[in-house]
Amino acid sequence: ARPILVITYTSIFSKNFCGFLPDTNVIESIIDNESLYRSKLINIMPVGGWKNVLRMQDELCRSNILGVGTKIISILDGDVECDFHRDFTTKGIYTNLIVNFLPIQSLEKYLYDKIILNCDSEFCKEVGDRFFKVKSLKQIVDTFVKKGDNKAFYNYLIKNLNEQGIEEHIFVTKICEMIYKKENMDKIISFLQNILKD
């Protein structure tokens, strides 16, 4: 089995960093649902800060510390794709790295968009019905005061979930499963299939 390291970036870090970060869950869902794990030694490692992911990937590739032939892949949130190309690709930096992007900007931005900015009624109903059984999602949205701040909205959701006895990692795992089913993952699935093929 060929060793493969997938490094992901996420802008959401849980307080106890238990490995239930959103990017990791989306990537794990794809690998599991597409059976891409067969005869492979795949490790997914979340790292903070998308530029840190690239620095780490570059260092690992250059040093061969994980062994010759180990594939090292970075998968970043979709909202940094333009920055990546502007800051690195156009300048010929990190052209040796295998990098791709999720089809969503970030979990915080996704939730803010689907619940606040462009209310997706079907998505809101499912989120409300699944998670907000004491205080409704509508009540939470109506009492949210920091409009325009997706990170504050995410933290506000988590605070309300915790008050209702739901832990962040449960919510994130389930939301990532919903995103996997709802959004078009063809591009990232195709990328992973090509990279992870024997």
ChimeraX attribute file (.defattr): number of C-alpha atoms within 10 A of each C-alpha:
attribute: neighborCount
match mode: 1-to-1
recipient: residues
	/A:1	9
	/A:2	12
	/A:3	16
	/A:4	20
	/A:5	17
	/A:6	19
	/A:7	23
	/A:8	28
	/A:9	25
	/A:10	21
	/A:11	18
	/A:12	19
	/A:13	15
	/A:14	12
	/A:15	7
	/A:16	7
	/A:17	11
	/A:18	9
	/A:19	14
	/A:20	19
	/A:21	25
	/A:22	28
	/A:23	27
	/A:24	22
	/A:25	21
	/A:26	21
	/A:27	21
	/A:28	19
	/A:29	17
	/A:30	21
	/A:31	18
	/A:32	12
	/A:33	12
	/A:34	13
	/A:35	10
	/A:36	19
	/A:37	17
	/A:38	14
	/A:39	12
	/A:40	14
	/A:41	12
	/A:42	20
	/A:43	14
	/A:44	18
	/A:45	16
	/A:46	22
	/A:47	19
	/A:48	13
	/A:49	15
	/A:50	20
	/A:51	14
	/A:52	12
	/A:53	22
	/A:54	24
	/A:55	13
	/A:56	15
	/A:57	23
	/A:58	18
	/A:59	12
	/A:60	15
	/A:61	20
	/A:62	10
	/A:63	11
	/A:64	12
	/A:65	10
	/A:66	14
	/A:67	11
	/A:68	10
	/A:69	11
	/A:70	16
	/A:71	18
	/A:72	21
	/A:73	23
	/A:74	23
	/A:75	24
	/A:76	28
	/A:77	21
	/A:78	14
	/A:79	15
	/A:80	16
	/A:81	16
	/A:82	11
	/A:83	10
	/A:84	18
	/A:85	13
	/A:86	11
	/A:87	13
	/A:88	13
	/A:89	13
	/A:90	10
	/A:91	10
	/A:92	10
	/A:93	12
	/A:94	16
	/A:95	12
	/A:96	11
	/A:97	15
	/A:98	16
	/A:99	20
	/A:100	18
	/A:101	19
	/A:102	21
	/A:103	18
	/A:104	17
	/A:105	15
	/A:106	22
	/A:107	23
	/A:108	19
	/A:109	18
	/A:110	16
	/A:111	24
	/A:112	21
	/A:113	14
	/A:114	15
	/A:115	20
	/A:116	18
	/A:117	13
	/A:118	10
	/A:119	13
	/A:120	13
	/A:121	11
	/A:122	10
	/A:123	16
	/A:124	17
	/A:125	14
	/A:126	13
	/A:127	19
	/A:128	16
	/A:129	12
	/A:130	12
	/A:131	19
	/A:132	20
	/A:133	11
	/A:134	11
	/A:135	14
	/A:136	15
	/A:137	21
	/A:138	14
	/A:139	10
	/A:140	16
	/A:141	15
	/A:142	10
	/A:143	10
	/A:144	14
	/A:145	12
	/A:146	11
	/A:147	12
	/A:148	11
	/A:149	12
	/A:150	19
	/A:151	17
	/A:152	16
	/A:153	23
	/A:154	18
	/A:155	14
	/A:156	18
	/A:157	20
	/A:158	18
	/A:159	15
	/A:160	19
	/A:161	21
	/A:162	13
	/A:163	12
	/A:164	14
	/A:165	11
	/A:166	15
	/A:167	13
	/A:168	19
	/A:169	18
	/A:170	12
	/A:171	20
	/A:172	19
	/A:173	18
	/A:174	17
	/A:175	20
	/A:176	21
	/A:177	17
	/A:178	15
	/A:179	19
	/A:180	18
	/A:181	11
	/A:182	10
	/A:183	10
	/A:184	12
	/A:185	16
	/A:186	11
	/A:187	13
	/A:188	17
	/A:189	18
	/A:190	11
	/A:191	13
	/A:192	19
	/A:193	16
	/A:194	10
	/A:195	15
	/A:196	19
	/A:197	11
	/A:198	11
